[in-house]
Amino acid sequence: MTRLASTLALAAVAACLTAMGGSVASGAAPATTVITVRSVTTATIPSDKPPKGASKGDRLLLRDRLVNVARQFGKPPGAVVGRDEGVILLTGPNSGTFEGLTTLPGGTLRLHGVIRNGTLTFSVVGGTGRYAHARGTIDVGSGKSPLNTYHLTLGTKTPVSPVV
């Protein structure tokens, strides 16, 4: 599974993401916001099913701490502002699915992704609290502690701004 973890890390470097559309409540103008945080890995837990190595049925649990890179959510740069976790389920040696959850001040974001030939695509497919009905994408940057940039469309008349 070390090779799998390396492959997934490299794929995150080259993440190419697409937006998902969503419906907006009648009369409400969609609000957009961008949130950028640094992702610091706190756990990577592989589950390698036979045959040995990356293959259909293998799982990888990922957990990260999210840290401000600029003042957001009323907190200074460097402050911990949330966490995320997700599970990658391989459908083949170079393909799989991702299901995850990001927790930020005021609510959560549900994430769904597809892995094809080392390319990750993560979409925001809903949420709770101030992120209820959120749609958009997450760009995962490169490196050991990448920048995660969430591009969100929210179904409210008032923009949700994390900058305070």
Secondary structure, DSSP 8 states (H G I E B T S, - for coil): -HHHHHHHHHHHHT-----------TT---EEEEEEEEEEEEEEEEE--SSSSS-TT-EEEEEEEEEESSSBTTB-TT-EEEEEEEEEEEEETTEEEEEEEEEETTEEEEEEEEEETTEEEEEEEEESGGGTT-EEEEEE-SSSS-EEEEEEEESSSS------
